[in-house]
Amino acid sequence: MTITERLCALSGELPPDAQSELLDFAEFLQKKKALRPASGVPLRELRGGLENSATFAGSPMTVQERLRREWD
C-alpha cells in the first residue's frame, strides 16, 4: 500500500473535524514547499549577495537615508 493510499484510508476513518485539521496541515505543507526558492538553494546561502549592488553601496546610514527619501 502506497503512502497516498494509507493516508486516504486513514483520513476516511477520522471524524470530520480531524479530517479538516488534516487538510489544513496538508495545505500548510504545500504552501511551505512553494515558499522555497525555485533553485532549491536555502535562503541562508543567498545572504551577502548585495554587497556589490549600486543600490546598497555606501555606508548603512547613507543607504537608509536614500531609502527613506524614496517614500517622500
C-alpha positions in Angstrom: 0.0 0.0 0.0 1.4 3.4 -1.0 1.7 6.4 1.3 -1.1 8.1 -0.6 -3.4 5.0 -0.2 -2.6 4.7 3.5 -3.2 8.4 4.0 -6.5 8.2 2.2 -7.6 5.2 4.2 -6.6 6.7 7.5 -8.3 10.0 6.7 -11.5 8.2 5.9 -11.6 6.8 9.4 -11.2 10.2 11.1 -14.1 12.3 12.4 -14.9 15.3 10.2 -13.1 17.8 12.5 -9.9 15.8 12.4 -10.2 15.4 8.6 -10.5 19.2 8.4 -7.4 19.5 10.5 -5.5 17.0 8.3 -6.5 19.0 5.2 -5.3 22.3 6.8 -2.0 20.6 7.6 -1.6 19.2 4.1 -2.3 22.7 2.6 0.3 24.2 5.0 2.9 21.8 3.8 2.1 22.6 0.2 2.4 26.3 0.8 5.7 25.8 2.8 7.1 23.9 -0.2 6.0 26.7 -2.6 8.0 29.2 -0.5 11.3 27.5 -1.1 13.5 29.1 -3.7 12.9 27.6 -7.2 16.6 26.8 -7.4 16.4 24.6 -4.3 19.0 26.8 -2.7 18.3 27.6 1.0 17.8 31.3 1.6 20.6 31.4 4.1 23.0 30.6 1.3 21.9 33.7 -0.6 22.9 36.1 2.2 25.5 38.7 1.3 24.5 38.8 -2.3 24.0 42.6 -2.4 27.4 43.9 -1.2 28.3 44.9 -4.8 24.9 46.4 -5.6 24.8 50.1 -6.6 21.5 50.4 -4.7 23.1 49.3 -1.4 26.5 50.9 -2.0 27.9 53.2 0.8 27.6 53.2 4.5 24.4 51.7 6.0 23.4 55.2 7.2 23.6 56.5 3.6 21.6 53.6 2.3 19.0 54.1 4.9 18.7 57.8 4.2 18.4 57.2 0.5 15.7 54.6 1.0 13.8 56.9 3.3 13.8 59.6 0.6 12.1 57.1 -1.7 9.0 57.4 0.5 8.7 61.2 0.3 
